[in-house]
Amino acid sequence: MVLDGKAAATRIQAHETLGSTNTEALALARAGEAGPLWITAVRQTAGRGRRGRGWMSEPGNLHATLLLTDPSRPEHAAELSFVASLALRDAIVALAPPLGTRIALKWPNDVLLDGAKFAGILLEAERAPGRPLAVAIGLGVNCAHHPAATDTAATDLAAHGVAVTPAALVARLAEALAARLAQWERGAGFAAIRTAWLAHAMGLGGEIRVQLPDRELTGRFETLDEGGRLMLRLASGETEAVTAGEVFGLARGAPAREAS
């Protein structure tokens, strides 16, 4: 699949209400849609985040998914979370430049403003028999409001004086993601994506806790490896590569630093 920037930036299928934009994207892929295609909804009735968590999906916020088929070899598909989070940051900063120094990226797929989450990414993929890999890159952005009670601090763009409609944001996001996909080059350019992501990483070089399904680790967030795994320096001096987990203990508002 050739990820043409203009194609990825211009095809948008807008809905008033959907259960989930990711679910709709994968259903379209099963029906033969090849993408790139954006699916948006003013409201979702079954929005979800990572690990099946519910996602507040009321009007005023952005609920969008980019459907791609055969974007890369399957082993590179998970890298799209980093591609998407960078593109989302690019789009927000383009619309509100003063936020540039206040937006950070939290491993593996959250975007923070002054240390509070305002956007998240949900990557889902499936391969039907006889069909190429289909990937749904779901993006939820708190434009106008955010949930009052969550496990982690949350915020929205309006609370920081940024008035942006979901339609305006998805148009800029589509352009930004097309550019980052071209940089990624179906996985061949992940080194550049990794470097850019680390330049805005929350907690890089600091002490964090990582909750795994069966245990918890504490250590220093050293870097990402060439596949995007979090490299954690343990108290023993050993380094553990974390493929998936929940990160805690990031200092609220701690600045990102340039990757070495």
N, C-alpha and C positions, 0 to 999 in steps of 0.2 A: 504494500500500500504506500503510495506517495502522499506524504502529509503536506498538501499544498496549503500555504498560509491563507490565501483568499477563500478557498473552499471552507476551511475550518472556521473562518471568521464570519461567514455570511449566512450559512444555513441554520435557521433557528425555527423550531416548531414550538409555538407558545400555546399553553393551556391555561384555562381558568383554575381548574381543580384536577389534581391527580392523586392517586394513592401515594406514589413515589416516582420521581423523575428517573431514578436508576432502574426501577422495575419496568417502567415504560420503555426505556432505552433498550434493555435486554430483550423485551418482548418484540420490539421492532427488529432487532438483530435476528431473532429466530424467524421472523417473517421475511427476511431477506434484505433488510436495510443495511447498507454497507457503511454509511457515514463518510466523512465526519458530519455529524448532525448534533446540534444543541437542542435539548428538550428543557423547557422551563414551565413552571407552574406558579400562579399567583399564590396558591395554597396547596399544601399536601395534607392528606388525611392519614397517611401512614409513613411519614418521614422517619428516617432512622439514621443513626450514626454507627460508629464502629461497635463491634460485638453485640449488635442487635439493639443498642440503646435507642430510645425514642429521641426525635429531634423536633423541637418546636418549629412549626411550619405555617405560621399565620401570615396573612397579607402584610406587605410592607418590607419583608425580608426577601433575599434572593434564594430561590430553590432551583438549581439548574444542574444538568448533566450533559457532558459531551460524550457521545457514542463514537468509538473508534473500532474498526475491525482490522485485524492483523497489523497492529501498530508496531510490533517488534517480535523477536523470538520470545516465547513464553517466559523464559528465565529473566527477561528484562522488564516485564510488564509492571512489576511492583515499583519500579523506579518512577513511574508516572505520578505517584504521590508527591515526590519532590519537584517534578516538573510543574505540576498543577499549583502547589503551594507558592512556588516562586512566581508563577504567572499571576496568581491572585494578588500577591504583594505588589507586583509591577502595576497591575491595574488600579489598585487603591492609591498608590503613590502618584500615579499619573493624574488621578482625579483630585487628590488632596495632597499636594507635595509636602506640606508641613508635617504630615504623619510619617515621613520617610525614616526618621531616626527613632520612631516610637513603635514601629511594627517589627515583630520578631517571629521567627518560625520555630515551632516546638515539634520535636521528633515524636511520632513520624508524620503527622498530617494535620496539625492545628496551626492556626495563625492568630497571634496575640497582639493586642494593642495596650500598651502600658502594663503588660503582664497579665491581662485578662483576655480570655478567649472571645473572639468575635466571629470566627469562621472555622469551618472544618471541612475535611475532604474524606469522602468514602469511595474507595476503589473496589469495584466488583467486576469479575470476569467469568466468562463461561465459554465453553467450546462444544457446540452441538455436533453430533456425528456428521461428517462430510462438510463441515463449515469451518472457516477460520476462527481464531480466537476473537471474541467480542469483549471489549472493555468499556465499562461505564465509569466515567470520572465524575462523581457527584460532588457538587460544591454548595455548601450552605453558608450564607453570609448574613449576619445580623446588621441590617441596614438601619431599621427604624426602632427595633426593640429587642430585648433579650429576656430569657427566663430569669425570674427573680431567685429561684432556689435551684442550685446545681451543685455537683460535687466540687467543681472548680469555679474560680472567679470568672464571671462573664460580663460582657459589655456589648455595646452596639455603636455604629458610626455616628448616629444622630446624637448620642450622649456626649460625643466629643466635637460637636459642632459641624459635622459633615453631613450635609443633606444630599443624598444620592438615591435615585430611584433604582429598583431592580433592573428595569429595562436599560437604563444608561450604563449600569455596572456590567451587565452581561455583554453589552456591545463592546465595551473596552476590554473585558475579560477575554472574549473570544479572540480579539486581536493579539492580546498578550500571550495567551496560551498557544496560539498558532506559531508565534515567534519562538517560544520556548520549545515547542515540539520540533521545530526545524533545527534548533540548537542541539537538541537531544539526539537527533539523527537515528531514530529507532534503537537507541541504546548505545550506539557508537560514540556519542558525545556526552555520556553520563559524567565523565570526569569534569567537564566544564560546569554541568549542572550541580554536581557535588560541591565544587569550589564556591559557586555562587550561593548555594544553600547555606553552607557553613559560614559565609560572611555575615549572615543574618540569623544565625542559630541562637536560640535562647538557652542560656545555661552552659554554653561551651566553655570548658575549662574549669567548671565549678562542680561542687558535690551535688549529686542527685540520687534519688531512689527510683528503682525500676521494679514495678510489680509484674511478676510473671505468673502464669497460671498456677504454679506449684510452689513458688518461693518469691522472696524479695531480695534484691541486690542493692547495695549502696556503694557508690564509688565516684570517681571523677570522670566527667564526660570529656573524653579525649578527642574524638573525631568521629567521622563516618568512614567505614572501609569502602573499597571500590564497588561494593554491591549495595551500599546504603545502610548497612547494619551499624547500630550504635556501638562504639567501642568504649567500654567502661573499665577504668583502671580501679581494681579492687584494693582494699587495704593491704592485702597480702603482696601487692606489687604485680600480680598477674592481671592480664587484660582479658575480659570476656566480651565476645561479640554477641549482641542482643538483636535477634531478628524481629521480635514483636513483643510489646509490653506497654504498660502504662507508666509514664514518667511523672514523678512528683518531686517536690523539694526545690523547685526552681525559685530563686529569689524574685519576688514580685517586682517587676520593673527593671530587673537587672539587664544591663545593655548587652547586646550581642557584640562580639569582637571579630575582627578580621581573622580568617583562617590562615594558619601558617603553611 
